[in-house]
Amino acid sequence: MFKTLILVGSGGFIGSVARYYISKIVQESSYTSFPIGTLSINIIGSLLIGFLLGLALKYPSFSVEWRMVLMVGFCGGFTTFSTFTSENFKLMQDGQFFYVLMYTGLSILLGFSAVYLGYIVSKII
């Protein structure tokens, strides 16, 4: 159990740091209040978890330890539902209801599409 906690925690640390820097770079390069940084992170994370899920199903040798590090730890630390909801709340407070609808819709549509695309790509290789 302790080994699993270390694996998940290590992956989560790396994923969280990557999320912070990538989201910051993407958001700072845009000229809008639309939370493109978090949206990008969540779509990339969805693509990655779909890909990893496909690999785990395709290759039984994809160990439980690696699944813990990459899927639970890294992807869990990399993607962020709490930031998504807090950004939507801020947009609502600012009266930007169109952005709330667009952000929520794109997150769901692109997130599911990215998981599926990642899964399909894993089947090709």
ZAKE-341181 format. One line per 5 residues: number of its first residue (from 1); their letters; for each residue x, y, z of N, C-alpha, C. Coordinates in nm, 3 decimals, padded with zeros to 5 digits. Layout:
<rs>
NUM = a = X Y Z X Y Z X Y Z | ...
</rs>
This chain:
<rs>
1 = mfktl = 00.081 -00.120 00.000 00.000 00.000 00.000 00.086 00.126 00.000 | 00.192 00.128 00.079 00.278 00.244 00.085 00.344 00.270 -00.051 | 00.384 00.163 -00.118 00.445 00.176 -00.250 00.347 00.242 -00.348 | 00.222 00.201 -00.343 00.120 00.259 -00.430 00.102 00.407 -00.401 | 00.100 00.445 -00.275 00.087 00.586 -00.238 00.204 00.669 -00.291
6 = ilvgs = 00.323 00.614 -00.282 00.442 00.684 -00.334 00.432 00.699 -00.486 | 00.390 00.594 -00.554 00.377 00.598 -00.700 00.273 00.701 -00.743 | 00.156 00.697 -00.682 00.050 00.792 -00.716 00.093 00.935 -00.681 | 00.152 00.951 -00.566 00.198 01.084 -00.523 00.305 01.142 -00.613 | 00.397 01.058 -00.655 00.504 01.103 -00.745 00.447 01.146 -00.880
11 = ggfig = 00.359 01.064 -00.934 00.295 01.099 -01.061 00.211 01.225 -01.047 | 00.139 01.236 -00.936 00.056 01.353 -00.911 00.138 01.481 -00.899 | 00.253 01.472 -00.834 00.340 01.588 -00.821 00.385 01.637 -00.959 | 00.432 01.545 -01.041 00.480 01.581 -01.175 00.364 01.636 -01.259 | 00.248 01.571 -01.252 00.132 01.618 -01.327 00.086 01.756 -01.284
16 = svary = 00.086 01.782 -01.154 00.044 01.913 -01.104 00.138 02.024 -01.146 | 00.266 01.999 -01.140 00.365 02.098 -01.182 00.353 02.124 -01.332 | 00.336 02.017 -01.409 00.319 02.032 -01.555 00.193 02.111 -01.586 | 00.084 02.081 -01.513 -00.041 02.155 -01.534 -00.022 02.303 -01.508 | 00.042 02.336 -01.399 00.062 02.477 -01.363 00.136 02.552 -01.473
21 = yiski = 00.249 02.498 -01.517 00.330 02.568 -01.616 00.265 02.573 -01.754 | 00.210 02.463 -01.799 00.149 02.462 -01.932 00.026 02.552 -01.935 | -00.058 02.543 -01.833 -00.177 02.626 -01.827 -00.140 02.774 -01.823 | -00.040 02.806 -01.746 00.005 02.946 -01.734 00.056 02.998 -01.868 | 00.137 02.921 -01.936 00.192 02.963 -02.066 00.079 02.982 -02.167
26 = vqess = -00.013 02.887 -02.174 -00.124 02.896 -02.270 -00.212 03.016 -02.238 | -00.248 03.035 -02.111 -00.337 03.145 -02.074 -00.272 03.280 -02.098 | -00.143 03.292 -02.066 -00.075 03.419 -02.085 -00.055 03.454 -02.232 | -00.057 03.355 -02.318 -00.041 03.382 -02.461 -00.174 03.416 -02.528 | -00.285 03.406 -02.454 -00.415 03.442 -02.510 -00.452 03.583 -02.462
31 = ytsfp = -00.543 03.643 -02.531 -00.584 03.779 -02.497 -00.733 03.782 -02.463 | -00.774 03.689 -02.381 -00.915 03.677 -02.346 -00.930 03.632 -02.202 | -01.048 03.658 -02.146 -01.077 03.608 -02.012 -01.125 03.464 -02.016 | -01.145 03.410 -02.137 -01.185 03.270 -02.151 -01.072 03.181 -02.099 | -01.104 03.084 -02.014 -01.000 03.001 -01.950 -00.942 02.894 -02.045
36 = igtls = -00.876 02.939 -02.148 -00.819 02.849 -02.249 -00.708 02.761 -02.191 | -00.638 02.810 -02.090 -00.530 02.731 -02.029 -00.582 02.603 -01.965 | -00.685 02.616 -01.882 -00.742 02.498 -01.817 -00.811 02.407 -01.917 | -00.882 02.466 -02.014 -00.947 02.385 -02.117 -00.842 02.302 -02.191 | -00.732 02.364 -02.228 -00.624 02.292 -02.299 -00.569 02.178 -02.215
41 = iniig = -00.544 02.206 -02.089 -00.491 02.103 -01.998 -00.587 01.985 -01.989 | -00.715 02.013 -01.971 -00.812 01.905 -01.954 -00.829 01.824 -02.082 | -00.818 01.887 -02.198 -00.828 01.813 -02.325 -00.703 01.729 -02.346 | -00.586 01.785 -02.321 -00.461 01.708 -02.333 -00.464 01.589 -02.236 | -00.506 01.613 -02.112 -00.515 01.505 -02.013 -00.614 01.398 -02.054
46 = sllig = -00.726 01.438 -02.115 -00.824 01.341 -02.163 -00.766 01.256 -02.276 | -00.695 01.321 -02.367 -00.629 01.249 -02.476 -00.529 01.148 -02.419 | -00.451 01.193 -02.323 -00.349 01.107 -02.263 -00.411 00.990 -02.188 | -00.515 01.014 -02.112 -00.574 00.903 -02.035 -00.643 00.803 -02.128 | -00.701 00.851 -02.238 -00.759 00.759 -02.336 -00.651 00.672 -02.399
51 = fllgl = -00.538 00.735 -02.430 -00.425 00.662 -02.488 -00.372 00.558 -02.389 | -00.353 00.599 -02.265 -00.301 00.506 -02.163 -00.399 00.393 -02.134 | -00.527 00.424 -02.132 -00.629 00.321 -02.113 -00.622 00.218 -02.225 | -00.609 00.266 -02.348 -00.596 00.175 -02.462 -00.473 00.088 -02.451 | -00.361 00.148 -02.410 -00.237 00.069 -02.393 -00.254 -00.035 -02.284
56 = alkyp = -00.317 00.004 -02.174 -00.336 -00.090 -02.063 -00.422 -00.208 -02.105 | -00.522 -00.183 -02.188 -00.608 -00.291 -02.236 -00.539 -00.377 -02.342 | -00.456 -00.313 -02.422 -00.388 -00.383 -02.532 -00.270 -00.466 -02.484 | -00.197 -00.414 -02.388 -00.076 -00.480 -02.339 -00.092 -00.519 -02.193 | -00.116 -00.647 -02.166 -00.127 -00.691 -02.027 00.000 -00.665 -01.946
61 = sfsve = 00.112 -00.646 -02.015 00.237 -00.619 -01.945 00.245 -00.475 -01.894 | 00.148 -00.393 -01.931 00.141 -00.256 -01.879 00.102 -00.267 -01.732 | 00.200 -00.264 -01.646 00.183 -00.303 -01.506 00.089 -00.210 -01.429 | 00.038 -00.265 -01.321 -00.047 -00.189 -01.230 00.031 -00.070 -01.175 | 00.158 -00.088 -01.150 00.240 00.022 -01.097 00.245 00.138 -01.194
66 = wrmvl = 00.267 00.108 -01.324 00.271 00.214 -01.423 00.135 00.280 -01.440 | 00.029 00.203 -01.430 -00.106 00.261 -01.435 -00.126 00.358 -01.320 | -00.080 00.321 -01.202 -00.093 00.408 -01.086 -00.016 00.539 -01.106 | 00.108 00.528 -01.152 00.191 00.647 -01.173 00.130 00.737 -01.280 | 00.098 00.679 -01.396 00.058 00.759 -01.511 -00.089 00.798 -01.511
71 = mvgfc = -00.177 00.703 -01.489 -00.320 00.731 -01.501 -00.378 00.798 -01.376 | -00.353 00.739 -01.261 -00.408 00.795 -01.138 -00.326 00.915 -01.093 | -00.194 00.899 -01.088 -00.108 01.006 -01.039 -00.093 01.122 -01.137 | -00.025 01.096 -01.249 00.004 01.206 -01.343 -00.122 01.268 -01.400 | -00.209 01.186 -01.459 -00.331 01.242 -01.520 -00.423 01.305 -01.416
76 = ggftt = -00.429 01.245 -01.297 -00.510 01.303 -01.190 -00.456 01.438 -01.145 | -00.324 01.450 -01.138 -00.264 01.578 -01.101 -00.263 01.679 -01.215 | -00.259 01.629 -01.336 -00.250 01.715 -01.454 -00.384 01.781 -01.486 | -00.491 01.703 -01.485 -00.622 01.759 -01.516 -00.684 01.816 -01.390 | -00.786 01.898 -01.407 -00.840 01.964 -01.289 -00.988 01.999 -01.305
81 = fstft = -01.070 01.932 -01.229 -01.212 01.964 -01.228 -01.240 02.083 -01.136 | -01.167 02.092 -01.028 -01.191 02.202 -00.934 -01.160 02.337 -00.997 | -01.053 02.346 -01.075 -01.024 02.472 -01.142 -01.130 02.503 -01.248 | -01.173 02.401 -01.320 -01.280 02.417 -01.418 -01.405 02.477 -01.354 | -01.447 02.422 -01.241 -01.569 02.472 -01.178 -01.549 02.610 -01.118
86 = senfk = -01.433 02.637 -01.060 -01.412 02.770 -01.002 -01.401 02.876 -01.111 | -01.342 02.842 -01.225 -01.337 02.937 -01.336 -01.476 02.964 -01.392 | -01.559 02.861 -01.400 -01.696 02.882 -01.444 -01.772 02.971 -01.345 | -01.750 02.951 -01.218 -01.814 03.034 -01.116 -01.773 03.181 -01.132 | -01.645 03.202 -01.155 -01.595 03.340 -01.176 -01.657 03.402 -01.300
91 = lmqdg = -01.666 03.325 -01.408 -01.730 03.375 -01.530 -01.876 03.411 -01.503 | -01.945 03.330 -01.425 -02.085 03.360 -01.392 -02.094 03.488 -01.310 | -02.006 03.504 -01.212 -02.006 03.625 -01.131 -01.981 03.750 -01.217 | -01.900 03.734 -01.322 -01.869 03.846 -01.411 -01.976 03.866 -01.519 | -02.081 03.783 -01.516 -02.189 03.796 -01.613 -02.155 03.745 -01.752
96 = qffyv = -02.052 03.664 -01.763 -02.010 03.612 -01.894 -02.073 03.474 -01.916 | -02.204 03.473 -01.929 -02.279 03.348 -01.938 -02.251 03.272 -02.068 | -02.224 03.343 -02.174 -02.190 03.276 -02.299 -02.061 03.196 -02.282 | -01.963 03.256 -02.215 -01.837 03.184 -02.190 -01.859 03.062 -02.100 | -01.950 03.072 -02.003 -01.981 02.958 -01.917 -02.034 02.842 -02.002
101 = lmytg = -02.130 02.872 -02.087 -02.187 02.769 -02.173 -02.084 02.713 -02.271 | -02.004 02.802 -02.329 -01.903 02.758 -02.425 -01.796 02.672 -02.356 | -01.749 02.717 -02.241 -01.646 02.646 -02.167 -01.695 02.508 -02.124 | -01.814 02.502 -02.069 -01.870 02.375 -02.024 -01.894 02.281 -02.142 | -01.955 02.333 -02.247 -01.983 02.251 -02.365 -01.856 02.199 -02.431
106 = lsill = -01.760 02.289 -02.450 -01.634 02.246 -02.512 -01.559 02.146 -02.425 | -01.560 02.168 -02.294 -01.491 02.076 -02.204 -01.548 01.935 -02.215 | -01.679 01.924 -02.217 -01.741 01.792 -02.226 -01.722 01.731 -02.364 | -01.754 01.805 -02.467 -01.743 01.753 -02.604 -01.599 01.719 -02.641 | -01.509 01.813 -02.619 -01.369 01.788 -02.655 -01.303 01.686 -02.563
111 = gfsav = -01.343 01.686 -02.435 -01.287 01.589 -02.341 -01.321 01.446 -02.380 | -01.448 01.419 -02.407 -01.488 01.285 -02.450 -01.424 01.249 -02.584 | -01.421 01.345 -02.675 -01.359 01.320 -02.806 -01.211 01.288 -02.791 | -01.143 01.360 -02.702 -01.000 01.336 -02.681 -00.974 01.200 -02.620 | -01.055 01.158 -02.523 -01.039 01.024 -02.466 -01.054 00.919 -02.575
116 = ylgyi = -01.157 00.935 -02.657 -01.181 00.839 -02.765 -01.066 00.840 -02.866 | -01.019 00.958 -02.904 -00.908 00.968 -02.998 -00.782 00.903 -02.941 | -00.752 00.930 -02.815 -00.636 00.867 -02.751 -00.648 00.716 -02.750 | -00.766 00.667 -02.722 -00.792 00.522 -02.722 -00.769 00.465 -02.862 | -00.821 00.532 -02.966 -00.805 00.486 -03.103 -00.656 00.486 -03.145
121 = vskii = -00.586 00.591 -03.109 -00.443 00.597 -03.141 -00.367 00.483 -03.076 | -00.402 00.450 -02.952 -00.333 00.340 -02.884 -00.358 00.206 -02.955 | -00.471 00.192 -03.021 -00.503 00.069 -03.092 -00.424 00.058 -03.224 | -00.387 00.173 -03.279 -00.315 00.175 -03.406 -00.168 00.136 -03.388 | -00.109 00.177 -03.275 00.034 00.146 -03.254 00.055 00.016 -03.183
</rs>
